[in-house]
Structure formats: C-alpha cells, structure tokens
Amino acid sequence: MRVTSGENRFSLISRFSFLISRFSFLVSRFSLLSLMNTNIKKVVLAYSGGLDTSVIVPWLVENYGCEVICYTADIGQGDDMDAVAKKAVASGASKCIVEDLKHEFVTEYIYPTLRAGAKYEEKYLLGTSFARPIIAKHQIQAALAENADAVAHGATGKGNDQVRFELTYKAFAPQMKIIAPWREWNIKGRDDALAYAAAHNVPVAQTSKKIYSRDGNLWHLSHEGGELEDPWNEPVEDMFQLSVSPENAPDKPTYVEIEFKQGTPIAVDGEALEPVPLVEKLNALGAANGIGRVDLVENRLVGMKSRGVYETPGGALLYWAHRELESLTLDRETMHYKDLVAQKYGELVYYGLWFTPLREALDAFVTKTQERTTGTVRLKLYKGNIITAGRKSPYSLYQESVVTFMRDEVFNQQHADGFINLFGLPITVRAMVNQGILGKLEFGD
C-alpha cells in the first residue's frame, strides 16, 4: 500500500508523541522510585551469610542509600555466628544482630509439626518451611525495635520462601515496607550473583562449578540446583554433608529407643534429654546409619515443580517412632481423621501460613489426640532402613487378650454375625434389588 507524504508525516508525529509519553512515564516512574528510596533510611535484612544475602548488603547500600542492619537467627545451622556477623559488617552492614533460637525452634515449630504428623506430599519433613516463620518473626521484632523503615530477605521470585517471609511480616507488622531484591535487581541468576560478589569483594563459598543452593538447620539440610535440576540425574555422593550413604553404613544394626510423653519426645535410650540435645543425638544416630535421605520433585506454591534432596536423619526417626506409638494409642476413627489433618497442616506450613487461625485450630485438635500418646518405641537402624523393633504404652488400645488367636474368654465371635449383616446391609439390599429377590429372602440367609 502506498502512503502519501501527509500520511507519512502524521505517522511520524504519532510515533514521536508516543515516545514522548513513554519517556514521561519512565521519568515519573523513576522519580517515584527515587522518592520511595529516599523514604527508606534503615533496613533490617534476614541474613544467612550465603550467596544471596551476602550480595544484598552492598546492593541495598548502593541502590537505596540506606543503613543496613543484618539479622541472623541461630536455628542450629552450625555456622560460626561470630564469623557470620563479621562478614555482614565487612560487606557494608552497620551491625549484625544474632539470636540463638534453637530451643524455641524445636519446641514451638518442630515438635508441633511432628505431633501433627505433617509432611508435604508424603515425603518432605518441612525443615525449611517452618524455619522461615521463626526467622521472620524475630527479624520483624528486631526491625520494630530498631525503628527500621523496611525489612528485606534474599528469597527469589520463583520460590516458596518469599511467601513464608512476607506472610510472617504481615502477621506482625503489616505497615512495614518489604524489599525483595530478587524482584527488583538486574541479577538474573547465580552466575550474576557470583559476578556481583566478586566486583564488590564479597567472599562467598559458592563457585560457578559447585553452586548448590543449600538451607540447613537443626532439623535438616536441603540441596537444590546444579546437576539436581535434571531429575534424571542421581545425586552425587559428595553432595551429602550430614549422612553417610547406606552402602557405607555399619554392617551391624543399631538399636535406639525413643520415649514420648503426650506426643512429645522426652528421652533417648532411657536418658531424659532437653529438646535441642535430643534432636542432635538422633541426628547423629540417624546420619551414621544412612537414615533420612529424601529425593523429591515437589509442587511449589508458586506453581512450578522443583527438585530438592533433603537430609533429615533425626527427623526421620522421630516421625517413624511417633507414628508407631500412635498405632497403639489412637482409635481408628481418630487416627484416620488425624491423617487428613496432617495433610492440611503440612500444606499450611509449606505455604507459609504458620501464623493463621486455621493452623492454631488444627493444633488444638492435635493436642487433644496426643493426651495419651505416651510410651516408648524401639527402632532398628540398618543401612538406610528404619525397622520397628518394639512399641509399648500404658495407654495402649492394643490388648492381647482381645486379639489373641489362642482360646479366650473376652471376645464372643458369634457377635460378628450381626455386625456383618448390619455393616453389609447396603450391599445386600442393592444385590437383592438387582436380582429381583427383595422381600423373598430374610436378611442374613
């Protein structure tokens, strides 16, 4: 189609006007962002000392021109906290607040989830999921105490942790500004982050060749990234950091007894232990026997699938033993309904909905079910396997005198006749209707 010179001039003017309006929009957007930045004088960053949070410190200083206070929670990740704090300050933070939250982590997060029997997608014992709420809760409290204008975290825009952090922030300080650098900056991946760290002289442990994303605490250690991004790849042995391989575990089984009181573990092999030492002891036992490795392709809250490999040696033992004890102490209907609750509880924890009325309500139900979940379970550990070797409870609903195959004076087997007739009544009526014999036979014939 041929265009006249007048039409051509009109087209050029229209395009020029569009570019001017677009430029004006970008200028106004930049001005608004600059205004927002000038209103942020102090930020409290959830800081682990890993790759992401290490580069966030200088990035915040560089892009927001604000004071950065790092907040680090000791939840049993095993890091040298003095070294972490010094690294934070060396990276540009004005200071680093470190709090020991291990006892609270076990008693207020791990144990309630254990009592619920909650897992995500049947395999994941939620080690990162319930770690984020406790960190974010104390981070936001630190931010309020420091009169900060904002809080920040290092979770990516692809993952679940951004939701877990920010829902907790909203639960305690809904007015607080949230900065999520992964949703703002030009760093697109781990390689970019490594380059930024190098340019700003920030020391990090990751390299372009070995770039696992790990999260560790007293409960577990997770591994993501690298060759794990292909679900066909078997995890390499040197990736694991807590547990020996089942092949290299002892050739003789290890026995351990775990005692519970109202669903809460209180002793190992007859020795009463405080919560943190108890988990640590079971971690050592499980890890030495190749227990607790899980390779999982999971459905993230944000909609994509991801693959993670988890080491949860002590947690695997506790979950197994707790379930075995419940097999004695819970009646059938309560146990089956609790299984439904466990699935929902696991979803709430995974989705970051820890501080919600529903989770608290489910906790109340679980607490009621655990009133008589008291007793001891003996486990045999052998080359990655957990084998139940015994269970007992003073409140056991299992009664040998009732279930015995030997002669007994307790159970009248003739009662089964009426039970089966009533239980099977819907099946009987349907069959009689289909066969046209309803009313011709007596029930039970």
Sequence and secondary structure as in RCSB ss.txt:
>XXXX:A:sequence
MRVTSGENRFSLISRFSFLISRFSFLVSRFSLLSLMNTNIKKVVLAYSGGLDTSVIVPWLVENYGCEVICYTADI
GQGDDMDAVAKKAVASGASKCIVEDLKHEFVTEYIYPTLRAGAKYEEKYLLGTSFARPIIAKHQIQAALAENADA
VAHGATGKGNDQVRFELTYKAFAPQMKIIAPWREWNIKGRDDALAYAAAHNVPVAQTSKKIYSRDGNLWHLSHEG
GELEDPWNEPVEDMFQLSVSPENAPDKPTYVEIEFKQGTPIAVDGEALEPVPLVEKLNALGAANGIGRVDLVENR
LVGMKSRGVYETPGGALLYWAHRELESLTLDRETMHYKDLVAQKYGELVYYGLWFTPLREALDAFVTKTQERTTG
TVRLKLYKGNIITAGRKSPYSLYQESVVTFMRDEVFNQQHADGFINLFGLPITVRAMVNQGILGKLEFGD
>XXXX:A:secstr
    HHHHHHHHHHHHHHHHHHHHHHHHHHHHHHHHHHT  EEEEE  SSHHHHHHHHHHHHHH  EEEEEEEES
S    HHHHHHHHHHTT SEEEEEE HHHHIIIIIHHHHHHT  BTTTB  TTTTHHHHHHHHHHHHHHHTT SE
EE    TTSSHHHHHHHHHHHH TTSEEE GGGTSS  SHHHHHHHHHHTT   S  SSS  EEEE SS EEEES
GGGGSTTS   GGG SS   GGGS SS EEEEEEEETTEEEEETTEE  HHHHHHHHHHHHHHTT  EEEEEEE 
TTS EEEEEEE HHHHHHHHHHHHHHHHHS HHHHHHHHHHHHHHHHHHHTT  SSHHHHHHHHHHHHHTTT  E
EEEEEEETTEEEEEEEE TT    HHHH SS  SS  TTHHHHHHHHHTHHHHHHHHHHTT TTTS TT 
